[in-house]
């Protein structure tokens, strides 16, 4: 078996992220979680979006800061650092920390778009990561996004480099009633 280069070191943005970025509301603030050196931040900024990147690696964040706001945080060993903030888009690639999912989903604004892509079970047969703690179980992203409108979903094998991935694009279709015109308020709808 040939050696597999690490996917997270690539300098170009993910095709999955590029394909689905147009769903993010124009001009939105977008969170790139575990942003590394900012490959997706750069793409998102070029699309006219305001970007904040979060990562624990200060050296990587130094490069990422060229594309938007950055925040150094160790998501696995500290509290959610973005409490009270909401985003029109959330992008996560090649990262999995299940404990943050409730906070991550709560940070999606109404009509906000989640674009998520990371390694899945089966990847242990072709390379790293191989620890099941960092591999999505079959259908796991569908379960996580149960309350969202699923726009696209894939779970399978990809080549160049060989890897097993799971991907989802989901929209928060909940309605922020404070954004509705007065004639559509809950009080008026109940009459």
C-alpha positions in Angstrom: 0.0 0.0 0.0 1.4 3.4 -0.9 1.8 6.1 1.8 -1.1 8.4 2.3 -0.3 12.1 2.6 -2.3 13.8 5.4 -5.4 15.5 4.0 -5.4 18.3 6.5 -2.1 19.7 5.1 -3.5 20.5 1.7 -3.4 24.1 0.8 -6.5 24.2 -1.4 -10.0 24.3 -0.1 -12.2 21.2 -0.1 -14.3 20.6 -3.2 -17.3 19.9 -0.8 -16.9 23.3 0.9 -16.5 25.1 -2.5 -19.6 23.3 -3.9 -21.9 24.3 -1.1 -20.6 27.7 0.0 -23.2 29.5 -2.2 -26.0 28.3 0.2 -24.5 30.4 2.9 -26.5 33.7 3.1 -24.6 36.5 1.4 -22.4 38.7 3.6 -22.9 36.3 6.6 -20.4 35.8 9.4 -19.0 32.2 9.0 -17.2 30.1 11.5 -14.4 27.9 10.3 -13.9 25.5 13.2 -10.4 23.8 13.5 -9.4 26.1 10.7 -5.7 25.3 10.6 -3.8 27.8 8.5 -7.0 29.1 6.9 -7.4 27.3 3.6 -11.2 27.5 3.9 -11.1 30.9 5.5 -9.4 32.2 2.4 -12.0 30.6 0.1 -14.9 32.0 2.2 -13.4 35.5 2.4 -13.0 35.5 -1.4 -16.8 34.7 -1.6 -17.5 37.9 0.3 -18.2 36.3 3.7 -16.9 37.5 7.1 -14.9 34.7 8.6 -13.8 33.8 12.1 -11.4 30.8 12.4 -10.9 28.8 15.6 -7.9 26.5 16.2 -5.6 25.5 19.0 -2.4 25.9 16.9 -1.1 29.4 17.3 1.4 29.0 14.4 -1.4 28.0 12.0 -3.6 30.8 13.2 -0.9 33.3 12.4 -1.3 32.4 8.7 -5.1 32.2 9.0 -5.3 35.7 10.3 -4.7 37.0 6.8 -8.2 35.8 5.9 -10.3 37.0 8.9 -10.6 37.1 12.6 -9.0 34.2 14.5 -9.4 32.8 18.0 -7.0 30.4 19.6 -8.9 27.8 21.6 -8.5 24.2 22.6 -12.0 22.9 22.0 -11.3 19.6 23.6 -10.0 20.9 26.9 -12.0 24.1 27.6 -15.5 25.4 27.4 -17.1 26.5 24.1 -15.4 29.8 23.3 -18.1 31.3 21.2 -21.1 31.4 23.6 -23.6 34.0 22.5 -22.3 34.2 18.9 -24.2 33.0 15.9 -23.2 32.4 12.4 -24.8 32.2 8.9 -22.5 29.4 8.1 -20.3 26.9 10.0 -17.6 24.9 8.2 -15.8 22.0 9.7 -13.4 19.7 7.8 -11.1 16.9 9.0 -12.1 17.4 12.7 -14.3 15.5 15.0 -15.0 16.3 18.7 -18.5 15.0 19.5 -18.8 17.0 22.8 -19.0 20.3 20.9 -22.0 19.4 18.6 -24.7 20.9 20.8 -22.8 24.2 20.9 -22.0 24.1 17.2 -25.6 23.5 16.2 -26.8 26.2 18.6 -24.4 28.7 16.9 -26.3 28.3 13.6 -28.5 31.2 12.8 -31.9 30.6 11.3 -31.2 29.7 7.6 -27.6 29.2 8.6 -25.8 26.5 6.7 -23.6 23.7 8.2 -21.0 22.3 5.9 -19.2 19.3 7.6 -16.7 16.8 6.2 -14.5 14.5 8.1 -13.2 11.0 8.3 -15.4 8.0 8.8 -15.3 4.4 9.9 -13.2 2.4 7.3 -10.5 5.0 7.3 -8.5 2.8 9.7 -8.0 0.4 6.8 -6.2 3.0 4.6 -4.4 5.4 7.0 -4.8 8.0 9.8 -6.8 8.8 11.6 -7.5 5.3 12.7 -8.8 5.8 16.2 -12.6 5.2 16.3 -12.9 8.3 18.5 -12.0 10.4 15.5 -14.0 8.5 12.9 -17.7 9.1 12.3 -20.0 6.1 12.6 -22.2 5.2 9.6 -25.0 7.8 9.4 -23.7 9.7 12.5 -23.9 13.1 10.8 -27.5 12.4 9.8 -28.3 11.7 13.4 -26.5 14.9 14.6 -28.4 17.0 12.0 -31.8 15.5 12.7 -33.5 18.9 13.4 -32.0 20.5 10.3 -33.0 20.3 6.6 -30.5 18.0 5.0 -29.4 19.3 1.6 -26.7 16.9 0.8 -25.1 13.8 2.4 -22.3 11.4 1.4 -20.7 8.5 3.3 -18.1 6.5 1.5 -14.6 6.1 0.0 -12.7 8.8 -1.8 -9.4 8.6 -3.7 -6.4 10.8 -4.0 -5.6 10.4 -1.2 -7.5 7.2 -0.2 -9.8 7.9 2.7 -13.3 7.2 4.0 -15.3 10.3 4.7 -18.7 11.4 5.7 -20.1 14.8 4.5 -23.2 16.8 5.2 -24.7 20.1 4.2 -27.7 21.1 6.4 -29.7 24.2 6.9 -31.2 25.5 10.1 -34.8 26.1 9.0 -35.9 27.3 12.4 -37.5 30.7 12.3 -36.2 33.7 14.3 -39.6 35.3 15.1 -37.9 38.6 16.0 -37.0 38.9 12.3 -40.6 38.5 11.0 -42.6 41.6 10.2 -45.2 42.4 12.9 -48.1 41.0 10.9 -46.4 37.6 11.1 -45.7 37.6 14.8 -46.7 34.5 16.8 -49.4 36.5 18.5 -51.1 37.3 15.2 -50.5 33.8 13.9 -52.5 32.3 16.7 -55.6 34.3 16.0 
